[in-house]
Amino acid sequence: MGGMRNGMGGMRNRGGSAFVIRSGDTRLAVRCDAQETMRACVDAALTLFDRVQARATAAKPDASAPPAANQ
């Protein structure tokens, strides 16, 4: 896997878990501390990912709403 030799791109494996979460245009690469459980790391990453997605969704204009009239 060429550029993915050391885990996730240029990151070197220092004993912690690593993973990528992707949904639509949102992508989150995570490197966990070696002392942290995988479960705690995943839970924290998913909380952050949900917040990022919620902000991205709130920032997009509603495509089903009629355009504002110029007055």
TITORMI-302657 format. One record per atom (N, C-alpha, C, O): residue number from 1; residue in one letter; chain; x, y, z. Coordinates in nm, 4 decimals, padded with zeros to 6 digits. Example, Ala and Ser with C-alpha at 12.3 -4.5 7.8 and 13.67 -1.06 7.14 Angstrom:
<rs>
r num = 1; residu = A; chaine = A; X = 01.3190; Y = -00.5690; Z = 00.7800
r num = 1; residu = A; chaine = A; X = 01.2300; Y = -00.4500; Z = 00.7800
r num = 1; residu = A; chaine = A; X = 01.3200; Y = -00.3300; Z = 00.7800
r num = 1; residu = A; chaine = A; X = 01.4236; Y = -00.3319; Z = 00.8465
r num = 2; residu = S; chaine = A; X = 01.2850; Y = -00.2250; Z = 00.7080
r num = 2; residu = S; chaine = A; X = 01.3670; Y = -00.1060; Z = 00.7140
r num = 2; residu = S; chaine = A; X = 01.2900; Y = 00.0030; Z = 00.7870
r num = 2; residu = S; chaine = A; X = 01.3409; Y = 00.1138; Z = 00.8039
</rs>
This chain:
<rs>
r num = 1; residu = M; chaine = A; X = 00.0814; Y = -00.1197; Z = 00.0000
r num = 1; residu = M; chaine = A; X = 00.0000; Y = 00.0000; Z = 00.0000
r num = 1; residu = M; chaine = A; X = 00.0850; Y = 00.1250; Z = 00.0000
r num = 1; residu = M; chaine = A; X = 00.0587; Y = 00.2132; Z = 00.0817
r num = 2; residu = G; chaine = A; X = 00.1774; Y = 00.1383; Z = -00.0790
r num = 2; residu = G; chaine = A; X = 00.2586; Y = 00.2565; Z = -00.0984
r num = 2; residu = G; chaine = A; X = 00.2651; Y = 00.3561; Z = 00.0152
r num = 2; residu = G; chaine = A; X = 00.3440; Y = 00.3383; Z = 00.1080
r num = 3; residu = G; chaine = A; X = 00.1820; Y = 00.4634; Z = 00.0101
r num = 3; residu = G; chaine = A; X = 00.1860; Y = 00.5715; Z = 00.1078
r num = 3; residu = G; chaine = A; X = 00.1276; Y = 00.5361; Z = 00.2426
r num = 3; residu = G; chaine = A; X = 00.1363; Y = 00.6159; Z = 00.3359
r num = 4; residu = M; chaine = A; X = 00.0685; Y = 00.4193; Z = 00.2556
r num = 4; residu = M; chaine = A; X = 00.0050; Y = 00.3812; Z = 00.3814
r num = 4; residu = M; chaine = A; X = 00.0906; Y = 00.2819; Z = 00.4605
r num = 4; residu = M; chaine = A; X = 00.0393; Y = 00.2155; Z = 00.5505
r num = 5; residu = R; chaine = A; X = 00.2168; Y = 00.2707; Z = 00.4295
r num = 5; residu = R; chaine = A; X = 00.3052; Y = 00.1738; Z = 00.4935
r num = 5; residu = R; chaine = A; X = 00.3096; Y = 00.1855; Z = 00.6457
r num = 5; residu = R; chaine = A; X = 00.3096; Y = 00.0838; Z = 00.7150
r num = 6; residu = N; chaine = A; X = 00.3134; Y = 00.3044; Z = 00.6973
r num = 6; residu = N; chaine = A; X = 00.3270; Y = 00.3260; Z = 00.8412
r num = 6; residu = N; chaine = A; X = 00.1929; Y = 00.3543; Z = 00.9071
r num = 6; residu = N; chaine = A; X = 00.1834; Y = 00.4460; Z = 00.9886
r num = 7; residu = G; chaine = A; X = 00.0920; Y = 00.2804; Z = 00.8752
r num = 7; residu = G; chaine = A; X = -00.0382; Y = 00.3039; Z = 00.9377
r num = 7; residu = G; chaine = A; X = -00.1214; Y = 00.3966; Z = 00.8531
r num = 7; residu = G; chaine = A; X = -00.1781; Y = 00.3544; Z = 00.7523
r num = 8; residu = M; chaine = A; X = -00.1299; Y = 00.5231; Z = 00.8922
r num = 8; residu = M; chaine = A; X = -00.2129; Y = 00.6202; Z = 00.8216
r num = 8; residu = M; chaine = A; X = -00.1226; Y = 00.7256; Z = 00.7587
r num = 8; residu = M; chaine = A; X = -00.0893; Y = 00.8252; Z = 00.8229
r num = 9; residu = G; chaine = A; X = -00.0838; Y = 00.7047; Z = 00.6361
r num = 9; residu = G; chaine = A; X = 00.0003; Y = 00.8018; Z = 00.5682
r num = 9; residu = G; chaine = A; X = 00.1369; Y = 00.8116; Z = 00.6333
r num = 9; residu = G; chaine = A; X = 00.2066; Y = 00.7109; Z = 00.6456
r num = 10; residu = G; chaine = A; X = 00.1764; Y = 00.9308; Z = 00.6751
r num = 10; residu = G; chaine = A; X = 00.3070; Y = 00.9534; Z = 00.7344
r num = 10; residu = G; chaine = A; X = 00.3125; Y = 00.9280; Z = 00.8839
r num = 10; residu = G; chaine = A; X = 00.4194; Y = 00.9396; Z = 00.9439
r num = 11; residu = M; chaine = A; X = 00.1997; Y = 00.8935; Z = 00.9461
r num = 11; residu = M; chaine = A; X = 00.1997; Y = 00.8694; Z = 01.0904
r num = 11; residu = M; chaine = A; X = 00.2718; Y = 00.7389; Z = 01.1207
r num = 11; residu = M; chaine = A; X = 00.2507; Y = 00.6382; Z = 01.0532
r num = 12; residu = R; chaine = A; X = 00.3562; Y = 00.7413; Z = 01.2217
r num = 12; residu = R; chaine = A; X = 00.4273; Y = 00.6196; Z = 01.2618
r num = 12; residu = R; chaine = A; X = 00.3527; Y = 00.5539; Z = 01.3759
r num = 12; residu = R; chaine = A; X = 00.2946; Y = 00.6212; Z = 01.4611
r num = 13; residu = N; chaine = A; X = 00.3549; Y = 00.4219; Z = 01.3767
r num = 13; residu = N; chaine = A; X = 00.2862; Y = 00.3465; Z = 01.4809
r num = 13; residu = N; chaine = A; X = 00.3662; Y = 00.3536; Z = 01.6107
r num = 13; residu = N; chaine = A; X = 00.4796; Y = 00.3058; Z = 01.6163
r num = 14; residu = R; chaine = A; X = 00.3089; Y = 00.4120; Z = 01.7132
r num = 14; residu = R; chaine = A; X = 00.3733; Y = 00.4233; Z = 01.8425
r num = 14; residu = R; chaine = A; X = 00.2986; Y = 00.3378; Z = 01.9454
r num = 14; residu = R; chaine = A; X = 00.3054; Y = 00.3655; Z = 02.0651
r num = 15; residu = G; chaine = A; X = 00.2286; Y = 00.2359; Z = 01.9003
r num = 15; residu = G; chaine = A; X = 00.1607; Y = 00.1462; Z = 01.9909
r num = 15; residu = G; chaine = A; X = 00.0126; Y = 00.1708; Z = 02.0049
r num = 15; residu = G; chaine = A; X = -00.0596; Y = 00.0821; Z = 02.0506
r num = 16; residu = G; chaine = A; X = -00.0356; Y = 00.2872; Z = 01.9676
r num = 16; residu = G; chaine = A; X = -00.1783; Y = 00.3164; Z = 01.9775
r num = 16; residu = G; chaine = A; X = -00.2523; Y = 00.2734; Z = 01.8528
r num = 16; residu = G; chaine = A; X = -00.1923; Y = 00.2521; Z = 01.7474
r num = 17; residu = S; chaine = A; X = -00.3822; Y = 00.2610; Z = 01.8657
r num = 17; residu = S; chaine = A; X = -00.4658; Y = 00.2242; Z = 01.7514
r num = 17; residu = S; chaine = A; X = -00.4841; Y = 00.3442; Z = 01.6593
r num = 17; residu = S; chaine = A; X = -00.4708; Y = 00.4588; Z = 01.7021
r num = 18; residu = A; chaine = A; X = -00.5141; Y = 00.3175; Z = 01.5351
r num = 18; residu = A; chaine = A; X = -00.5394; Y = 00.4231; Z = 01.4374
r num = 18; residu = A; chaine = A; X = -00.6514; Y = 00.3787; Z = 01.3457
r num = 18; residu = A; chaine = A; X = -00.6612; Y = 00.2612; Z = 01.3102
r num = 19; residu = F; chaine = A; X = -00.7361; Y = 00.4738; Z = 01.3075
r num = 19; residu = F; chaine = A; X = -00.8445; Y = 00.4429; Z = 01.2149
r num = 19; residu = F; chaine = A; X = -00.8948; Y = 00.5707; Z = 01.1504
r num = 19; residu = F; chaine = A; X = -00.8627; Y = 00.6809; Z = 01.1948
r num = 20; residu = V; chaine = A; X = -00.9738; Y = 00.5546; Z = 01.0452
r num = 20; residu = V; chaine = A; X = -01.0326; Y = 00.6677; Z = 00.9732
r num = 20; residu = V; chaine = A; X = -01.1836; Y = 00.6482; Z = 00.9708
r num = 20; residu = V; chaine = A; X = -01.2327; Y = 00.5389; Z = 00.9425
r num = 21; residu = I; chaine = A; X = -01.2565; Y = 00.7551; Z = 01.0008
r num = 21; residu = I; chaine = A; X = -01.4027; Y = 00.7546; Z = 00.9922
r num = 21; residu = I; chaine = A; X = -01.4395; Y = 00.8451; Z = 00.8753
r num = 21; residu = I; chaine = A; X = -01.3903; Y = 00.9575; Z = 00.8656
r num = 22; residu = R; chaine = A; X = -01.5254; Y = 00.7965; Z = 00.7870
r num = 22; residu = R; chaine = A; X = -01.5670; Y = 00.8739; Z = 00.6704
r num = 22; residu = R; chaine = A; X = -01.7171; Y = 00.8660; Z = 00.6515
r num = 22; residu = R; chaine = A; X = -01.7769; Y = 00.7593; Z = 00.6653
r num = 23; residu = S; chaine = A; X = -01.7774; Y = 00.9790; Z = 00.6200
r num = 23; residu = S; chaine = A; X = -01.9190; Y = 00.9834; Z = 00.5850
r num = 23; residu = S; chaine = A; X = -01.9401; Y = 01.1059; Z = 00.4971
r num = 23; residu = S; chaine = A; X = -01.9187; Y = 01.2191; Z = 00.5406
r num = 24; residu = G; chaine = A; X = -01.9818; Y = 01.0829; Z = 00.3746
r num = 24; residu = G; chaine = A; X = -02.0008; Y = 01.1952; Z = 00.2827
r num = 24; residu = G; chaine = A; X = -01.8701; Y = 01.2697; Z = 00.2611
r num = 24; residu = G; chaine = A; X = -01.7679; Y = 01.2095; Z = 00.2282
r num = 25; residu = D; chaine = A; X = -01.8741; Y = 01.4015; Z = 00.2799
r num = 25; residu = D; chaine = A; X = -01.7549; Y = 01.4844; Z = 00.2622
r num = 25; residu = D; chaine = A; X = -01.6704; Y = 01.4940; Z = 00.3883
r num = 25; residu = D; chaine = A; X = -01.5642; Y = 01.5561; Z = 00.3862
r num = 26; residu = T; chaine = A; X = -01.7149; Y = 01.4343; Z = 00.4971
r num = 26; residu = T; chaine = A; X = -01.6447; Y = 01.4453; Z = 00.6241
r num = 26; residu = T; chaine = A; X = -01.5545; Y = 01.3242; Z = 00.6448
r num = 26; residu = T; chaine = A; X = -01.5966; Y = 01.2098; Z = 00.6281
r num = 27; residu = R; chaine = A; X = -01.4303; Y = 01.3515; Z = 00.6814
r num = 27; residu = R; chaine = A; X = -01.3324; Y = 01.2454; Z = 00.7064
r num = 27; residu = R; chaine = A; X = -01.2525; Y = 01.2817; Z = 00.8303
r num = 27; residu = R; chaine = A; X = -01.2058; Y = 01.3949; Z = 00.8434
r num = 28; residu = L; chaine = A; X = -01.2365; Y = 01.1869; Z = 00.9207
r num = 28; residu = L; chaine = A; X = -01.1625; Y = 01.2097; Z = 01.0442
r num = 28; residu = L; chaine = A; X = -01.0609; Y = 01.0979; Z = 01.0618
r num = 28; residu = L; chaine = A; X = -01.0987; Y = 00.9815; Z = 01.0752
r num = 29; residu = A; chaine = A; X = -00.9310; Y = 01.1321; Z = 01.0620
r num = 29; residu = A; chaine = A; X = -00.8245; Y = 01.0360; Z = 01.0875
r num = 29; residu = A; chaine = A; X = -00.7905; Y = 01.0442; Z = 01.2358
r num = 29; residu = A; chaine = A; X = -00.7683; Y = 01.1531; Z = 01.2888
r num = 30; residu = V; chaine = A; X = -00.7865; Y = 00.9294; Z = 01.3027
r num = 30; residu = V; chaine = A; X = -00.7681; Y = 00.9248; Z = 01.4470
r num = 30; residu = V; chaine = A; X = -00.6468; Y = 00.8393; Z = 01.4834
r num = 30; residu = V; chaine = A; X = -00.6270; Y = 00.7307; Z = 01.4288
r num = 31; residu = R; chaine = A; X = -00.5677; Y = 00.8894; Z = 01.5749
r num = 31; residu = R; chaine = A; X = -00.4563; Y = 00.8127; Z = 01.6322
r num = 31; residu = R; chaine = A; X = -00.4782; Y = 00.8115; Z = 01.7827
r num = 31; residu = R; chaine = A; X = -00.4790; Y = 00.9172; Z = 01.8458
r num = 32; residu = C; chaine = A; X = -00.4957; Y = 00.6942; Z = 01.8406
r num = 32; residu = C; chaine = A; X = -00.5212; Y = 00.6795; Z = 01.9830
r num = 32; residu = C; chaine = A; X = -00.3903; Y = 00.6671; Z = 02.0602
r num = 32; residu = C; chaine = A; X = -00.2915; Y = 00.6147; Z = 02.0088
r num = 33; residu = D; chaine = A; X = -00.3908; Y = 00.7148; Z = 02.1819
r num = 33; residu = D; chaine = A; X = -00.2768; Y = 00.6991; Z = 02.2708
r num = 33; residu = D; chaine = A; X = -00.2615; Y = 00.5512; Z = 02.3065
r num = 33; residu = D; chaine = A; X = -00.3611; Y = 00.4800; Z = 02.3192
r num = 34; residu = A; chaine = A; X = -00.1405; Y = 00.5058; Z = 02.3222
r num = 34; residu = A; chaine = A; X = -00.1154; Y = 00.3650; Z = 02.3547
r num = 34; residu = A; chaine = A; X = -00.1758; Y = 00.3264; Z = 02.4897
r num = 34; residu = A; chaine = A; X = -00.2067; Y = 00.2094; Z = 02.5127
r num = 35; residu = Q; chaine = A; X = -00.1927; Y = 00.4246; Z = 02.5794
r num = 35; residu = Q; chaine = A; X = -00.2463; Y = 00.3971; Z = 02.7125
r num = 35; residu = Q; chaine = A; X = -00.3993; Y = 00.4020; Z = 02.7168
r num = 35; residu = Q; chaine = A; X = -00.4592; Y = 00.3657; Z = 02.8179
r num = 36; residu = E; chaine = A; X = -00.4623; Y = 00.4463; Z = 02.6088
r num = 36; residu = E; chaine = A; X = -00.6080; Y = 00.4600; Z = 02.6042
r num = 36; residu = E; chaine = A; X = -00.6705; Y = 00.3339; Z = 02.5459
r num = 36; residu = E; chaine = A; X = -00.6158; Y = 00.2742; Z = 02.4532
r num = 37; residu = T; chaine = A; X = -00.7849; Y = 00.2936; Z = 02.6002
r num = 37; residu = T; chaine = A; X = -00.8526; Y = 00.1765; Z = 02.5434
r num = 37; residu = T; chaine = A; X = -00.9095; Y = 00.2134; Z = 02.4068
r num = 37; residu = T; chaine = A; X = -00.9414; Y = 00.3293; Z = 02.3802
r num = 38; residu = M; chaine = A; X = -00.9212; Y = 00.1148; Z = 02.3229
r num = 38; residu = M; chaine = A; X = -00.9775; Y = 00.1373; Z = 02.1900
r num = 38; residu = M; chaine = A; X = -01.1197; Y = 00.1895; Z = 02.2023
r num = 38; residu = M; chaine = A; X = -01.1598; Y = 00.2788; Z = 02.1277
r num = 39; residu = R; chaine = A; X = -01.1963; Y = 00.1344; Z = 02.2960
r num = 39; residu = R; chaine = A; X = -01.3357; Y = 00.1751; Z = 02.3161
r num = 39; residu = R; chaine = A; X = -01.3452; Y = 00.3239; Z = 02.3516
r num = 39; residu = R; chaine = A; X = -01.4278; Y = 00.3958; Z = 02.2954
r num = 40; residu = A; chaine = A; X = -01.2612; Y = 00.3701; Z = 02.4443
r num = 40; residu = A; chaine = A; X = -01.2625; Y = 00.5107; Z = 02.4852
r num = 40; residu = A; chaine = A; X = -01.2233; Y = 00.6010; Z = 02.3684
r num = 40; residu = A; chaine = A; X = -01.2802; Y = 00.7087; Z = 02.3506
r num = 41; residu = C; chaine = A; X = -01.1274; Y = 00.5574; Z = 02.2902
r num = 41; residu = C; chaine = A; X = -01.0814; Y = 00.6348; Z = 02.1755
r num = 41; residu = C; chaine = A; X = -01.1913; Y = 00.6447; Z = 02.0686
r num = 41; residu = C; chaine = A; X = -01.2169; Y = 00.7524; Z = 02.0146
r num = 42; residu = V; chaine = A; X = -01.2547; Y = 00.5327; Z = 02.0394
r num = 42; residu = V; chaine = A; X = -01.3630; Y = 00.5315; Z = 01.9399
r num = 42; residu = V; chaine = A; X = -01.4794; Y = 00.6180; Z = 01.9864
r num = 42; residu = V; chaine = A; X = -01.5348; Y = 00.6947; Z = 01.9076
r num = 43; residu = D; chaine = A; X = -01.5169; Y = 00.6067; Z = 02.1131
r num = 43; residu = D; chaine = A; X = -01.6271; Y = 00.6879; Z = 02.1658
r num = 43; residu = D; chaine = A; X = -01.5967; Y = 00.8371; Z = 02.1539
r num = 43; residu = D; chaine = A; X = -01.6828; Y = 00.9148; Z = 02.1126
r num = 44; residu = A; chaine = A; X = -01.4755; Y = 00.8774; Z = 02.1895
r num = 44; residu = A; chaine = A; X = -01.4370; Y = 01.0187; Z = 02.1793
r num = 44; residu = A; chaine = A; X = -01.4355; Y = 01.0647; Z = 02.0334
r num = 44; residu = A; chaine = A; X = -01.4813; Y = 01.1746; Z = 02.0022
r num = 45; residu = A; chaine = A; X = -01.3828; Y = 00.9803; Z = 01.9442
r num = 45; residu = A; chaine = A; X = -01.3763; Y = 01.0151; Z = 01.8025
r num = 45; residu = A; chaine = A; X = -01.5163; Y = 01.0283; Z = 01.7426
r num = 45; residu = A; chaine = A; X = -01.5416; Y = 01.1201; Z = 01.6645
r num = 46; residu = L; chaine = A; X = -01.6069; Y = 00.9381; Z = 01.7782
r num = 46; residu = L; chaine = A; X = -01.7437; Y = 00.9450; Z = 01.7253
r num = 46; residu = L; chaine = A; X = -01.8176; Y = 01.0684; Z = 01.7766
r num = 46; residu = L; chaine = A; X = -01.8962; Y = 01.1283; Z = 01.7033
r num = 47; residu = T; chaine = A; X = -01.7930; Y = 01.1067; Z = 01.9018
r num = 47; residu = T; chaine = A; X = -01.8535; Y = 01.2284; Z = 01.9556
r num = 47; residu = T; chaine = A; X = -01.8060; Y = 01.3496; Z = 01.8761
r num = 47; residu = T; chaine = A; X = -01.8867; Y = 01.4341; Z = 01.8372
r num = 48; residu = L; chaine = A; X = -01.6760; Y = 01.3584; Z = 01.8520
r num = 48; residu = L; chaine = A; X = -01.6201; Y = 01.4683; Z = 01.7740
r num = 48; residu = L; chaine = A; X = -01.6742; Y = 01.4657; Z = 01.6311
r num = 48; residu = L; chaine = A; X = -01.7114; Y = 01.5697; Z = 01.5769
r num = 49; residu = F; chaine = A; X = -01.6785; Y = 01.3487; Z = 01.5710
r num = 49; residu = F; chaine = A; X = -01.7267; Y = 01.3343; Z = 01.4337
r num = 49; residu = F; chaine = A; X = -01.8722; Y = 01.3801; Z = 01.4221
r num = 49; residu = F; chaine = A; X = -01.9077; Y = 01.4504; Z = 01.3275
r num = 50; residu = D; chaine = A; X = -01.9562; Y = 01.3405; Z = 01.5180
r num = 50; residu = D; chaine = A; X = -02.0968; Y = 01.3822; Z = 01.5173
r num = 50; residu = D; chaine = A; X = -02.1092; Y = 01.5334; Z = 01.5263
r num = 50; residu = D; chaine = A; X = -02.1927; Y = 01.5925; Z = 01.4578
r num = 51; residu = R; chaine = A; X = -02.0277; Y = 01.5967; Z = 01.6095
r num = 51; residu = R; chaine = A; X = -02.0316; Y = 01.7434; Z = 01.6224
r num = 51; residu = R; chaine = A; X = -01.9905; Y = 01.8127; Z = 01.4934
r num = 51; residu = R; chaine = A; X = -02.0523; Y = 01.9110; Z = 01.4527
r num = 52; residu = V; chaine = A; X = -01.8859; Y = 01.7612; Z = 01.4291
r num = 52; residu = V; chaine = A; X = -01.8398; Y = 01.8187; Z = 01.3027
r num = 52; residu = V; chaine = A; X = -01.9483; Y = 01.8062; Z = 01.1967
r num = 52; residu = V; chaine = A; X = -01.9756; Y = 01.9011; Z = 01.1233
r num = 53; residu = Q; chaine = A; X = -02.0100; Y = 01.6889; Z = 01.1891
r num = 53; residu = Q; chaine = A; X = -02.1161; Y = 01.6693; Z = 01.0897
r num = 53; residu = Q; chaine = A; X = -02.2367; Y = 01.7576; Z = 01.1182
r num = 53; residu = Q; chaine = A; X = -02.2971; Y = 01.8104; Z = 01.0248
r num = 54; residu = A; chaine = A; X = -02.2730; Y = 01.7746; Z = 01.2442
r num = 54; residu = A; chaine = A; X = -02.3870; Y = 01.8592; Z = 01.2798
r num = 54; residu = A; chaine = A; X = -02.3612; Y = 02.0041; Z = 01.2382
r num = 54; residu = A; chaine = A; X = -02.4511; Y = 02.0710; Z = 01.1872
r num = 55; residu = R; chaine = A; X = -02.2408; Y = 02.0518; Z = 01.2594
r num = 55; residu = R; chaine = A; X = -02.2075; Y = 02.1896; Z = 01.2192
r num = 55; residu = R; chaine = A; X = -02.2077; Y = 02.2038; Z = 01.0674
r num = 55; residu = R; chaine = A; X = -02.2540; Y = 02.3046; Z = 01.0140
r num = 56; residu = A; chaine = A; X = -02.1559; Y = 02.1027; Z = 00.9982
r num = 56; residu = A; chaine = A; X = -02.1523; Y = 02.1076; Z = 00.8525
r num = 56; residu = A; chaine = A; X = -02.2941; Y = 02.1073; Z = 00.7964
r num = 56; residu = A; chaine = A; X = -02.3227; Y = 02.1785; Z = 00.7002
r num = 57; residu = T; chaine = A; X = -02.3823; Y = 02.0283; Z = 00.8553
r num = 57; residu = T; chaine = A; X = -02.5218; Y = 02.0222; Z = 00.8113
r num = 57; residu = T; chaine = A; X = -02.5927; Y = 02.1541; Z = 00.8394
r num = 57; residu = T; chaine = A; X = -02.6701; Y = 02.2013; Z = 00.7562
r num = 58; residu = A; chaine = A; X = -02.5675; Y = 02.2139; Z = 00.9551
r num = 58; residu = A; chaine = A; X = -02.6307; Y = 02.3405; Z = 00.9921
r num = 58; residu = A; chaine = A; X = -02.5824; Y = 02.4543; Z = 00.9023
r num = 58; residu = A; chaine = A; X = -02.6564; Y = 02.5499; Z = 00.8787
r num = 59; residu = A; chaine = A; X = -02.4601; Y = 02.4451; Z = 00.8526
r num = 59; residu = A; chaine = A; X = -02.4036; Y = 02.5517; Z = 00.7698
r num = 59; residu = A; chaine = A; X = -02.4548; Y = 02.5477; Z = 00.6260
r num = 59; residu = A; chaine = A; X = -02.4493; Y = 02.6485; Z = 00.5555
r num = 60; residu = K; chaine = A; X = -02.5045; Y = 02.4324; Z = 00.5821
r num = 60; residu = K; chaine = A; X = -02.5547; Y = 02.4200; Z = 00.4453
r num = 60; residu = K; chaine = A; X = -02.6957; Y = 02.4775; Z = 00.4359
r num = 60; residu = K; chaine = A; X = -02.7785; Y = 02.4528; Z = 00.5236
r num = 61; residu = P; chaine = A; X = -02.7236; Y = 02.5541; Z = 00.3303
r num = 61; residu = P; chaine = A; X = -02.8603; Y = 02.6030; Z = 00.3119
r num = 61; residu = P; chaine = A; X = -02.9548; Y = 02.4876; Z = 00.2793
r num = 61; residu = P; chaine = A; X = -02.9146; Y = 02.3900; Z = 00.2159
r num = 62; residu = D; chaine = A; X = -03.0779; Y = 02.4986; Z = 00.3221
r num = 62; residu = D; chaine = A; X = -03.1789; Y = 02.3962; Z = 00.2977
r num = 62; residu = D; chaine = A; X = -03.2185; Y = 02.3989; Z = 00.1504
r num = 62; residu = D; chaine = A; X = -03.2760; Y = 02.4972; Z = 00.1036
r num = 63; residu = A; chaine = A; X = -03.1884; Y = 02.2918; Z = 00.0772
r num = 63; residu = A; chaine = A; X = -03.2148; Y = 02.2856; Z = -00.0661
r num = 63; residu = A; chaine = A; X = -03.3637; Y = 02.2798; Z = -00.0955
r num = 63; residu = A; chaine = A; X = -03.4058; Y = 02.3152; Z = -00.2056
r num = 64; residu = S; chaine = A; X = -03.4462; Y = 02.2351; Z = 00.0024
r num = 64; residu = S; chaine = A; X = -03.5899; Y = 02.2238; Z = -00.0223
r num = 64; residu = S; chaine = A; X = -03.6628; Y = 02.3547; Z = 00.0059
r num = 64; residu = S; chaine = A; X = -03.7795; Y = 02.3686; Z = -00.0305
r num = 65; residu = A; chaine = A; X = -03.5974; Y = 02.4499; Z = 00.0693
r num = 65; residu = A; chaine = A; X = -03.6608; Y = 02.5781; Z = 00.1006
r num = 65; residu = A; chaine = A; X = -03.6658; Y = 02.6642; Z = -00.0252
r num = 65; residu = A; chaine = A; X = -03.5715; Y = 02.6640; Z = -00.1043
r num = 66; residu = P; chaine = A; X = -03.7749; Y = 02.7375; Z = -00.0442
r num = 66; residu = P; chaine = A; X = -03.7824; Y = 02.8253; Z = -00.1609
r num = 66; residu = P; chaine = A; X = -03.6808; Y = 02.9398; Z = -00.1472
r num = 66; residu = P; chaine = A; X = -03.6515; Y = 02.9839; Z = -00.0360
r num = 67; residu = P; chaine = A; X = -03.6278; Y = 02.9872; Z = -00.2592
r num = 67; residu = P; chaine = A; X = -03.5302; Y = 03.0979; Z = -00.2525
r num = 67; residu = P; chaine = A; X = -03.5963; Y = 03.2241; Z = -00.1977
r num = 67; residu = P; chaine = A; X = -03.7151; Y = 03.2484; Z = -00.2191
r num = 68; residu = A; chaine = A; X = -03.5175; Y = 03.3027; Z = -00.1275
r num = 68; residu = A; chaine = A; X = -03.5697; Y = 03.4282; Z = -00.0713
r num = 68; residu = A; chaine = A; X = -03.5994; Y = 03.5250; Z = -00.1839
r num = 68; residu = A; chaine = A; X = -03.5227; Y = 03.5365; Z = -00.2795
r num = 69; residu = A; chaine = A; X = -03.7108; Y = 03.5941; Z = -00.1718
r num = 69; residu = A; chaine = A; X = -03.7510; Y = 03.6910; Z = -00.2738
r num = 69; residu = A; chaine = A; X = -03.6726; Y = 03.8218; Z = -00.2527
r num = 69; residu = A; chaine = A; X = -03.6555; Y = 03.8678; Z = -00.1398
r num = 70; residu = N; chaine = A; X = -03.6260; Y = 03.8795; Z = -00.3624
r num = 70; residu = N; chaine = A; X = -03.5587; Y = 04.0097; Z = -00.3537
r num = 70; residu = N; chaine = A; X = -03.6616; Y = 04.1189; Z = -00.3525
r num = 70; residu = N; chaine = A; X = -03.7407; Y = 04.1318; Z = -00.4459
r num = 71; residu = Q; chaine = A; X = -03.6612; Y = 04.1979; Z = -00.2473
r num = 71; residu = Q; chaine = A; X = -03.7599; Y = 04.3073; Z = -00.2402
r num = 71; residu = Q; chaine = A; X = -03.6923; Y = 04.4395; Z = -00.2275
r num = 71; residu = Q; chaine = A; X = -03.7591; Y = 04.5426; Z = -00.2203
</rs>
